[in-house]
Amino acid sequence: MIIIEIILLNLINSIIQGSGEIINSLLIGLTEKIFYCEQAFSQVLGSSSLMDFTRVYKLFFDFAISLIILKFVKKGFDIYIGWYEGDKDNEPANLAVNFIRAIITALSFNWLYGILVNIVTDFMDNSLLMLLTLDESQSLLDAVLIHISHSLFWGISALIIIICYCVLWVKFHVLGIEMFILRLGFPIACTGLIDSDKGMFAPYLKKLLIICATAVIQIFLLRLSIILIGSGHLIWGMAFCFAALKAPKSLNEFMFAYGNGNILGTAINTGYQVSQVKRMITAVKPK
């Protein structure tokens, strides 16, 4: 049994050593990876990058402006000429104001997004994370490897925590890709501002803010986990890492459970319930 234990511990040690590059760079450049994914991606590709992201954003923006104008013209025709949509007694100025709001929001998104990123970054780096200090004299990898020498149980626990860290590392990249997609489509979502109920714009904006909140919570919990492991508390560090992995699901459940206090929450909750009822009816419908 002792020989098998030694072999397993050596195997675990080799696996953890192989993940050293990921683990020791876990907290490096997270803000850029999440909020400016295309910049981090361009740095990875270097001069071999074949995609000009500036032109990609411009392409989507021009497409969105065309859609906003087209929707404004169509909606005005349907209401005030065709008389088969909306309230024809409603002032045309309201539709014009909504059109201007959509254009201005699409035009100012990059500026507003920059302010949002600055607020989130300042909160994480200068406010929240300054309360948590890391021991710079010891790397996270070394702190994890110390536990392996205790027993096979602690070796397996260390391997689990390393796997969780690697999963989180990938999840941060996925968050960045999601934010990149939302930034591309935001001008298109502004077409919803022409509608009186804001159409797709309200849930779209909510999704963007949820990703920002998820990033803050996950980075905070990850840093707590690293500090606890560095101070020798592997189990507590593992618990905070698991909490970081569950953060997105917890936020979504919170939004559905407590969204009744506002119009957006009510609409999303109602839509969710309707979809569940429809699924149940479809399941029992005779074939």
Protein Blocks (a to p, Z undefined) as FASTA:
>chain_A
ZZmmmmmmmmmmmmmmmmmmmmmmmmgoklmmmmmmmlmmmmmnmmmlcbdfklmmmmmm
mmmmmmmmmmmmmmmmmmmmnopgcjfkbcfklmmmmmmmmmmmmmmmmmmmmmmmmmmm
mmmmmmmmmmpccdfkbcfklmmmmmmmmpmmlmmmmmmmmmmmmmmmmmmmmmmmmmmm
mmmmmmmmmmmmmpmnlpmmmmmmmmmmmmmmmmmmmmmmmmmmmmmmmnopaklmmmmm
mmmmmmmmmmmmmmmmmmmmpmklmmmmmmmmmmmmmmmmmmmpcZZ
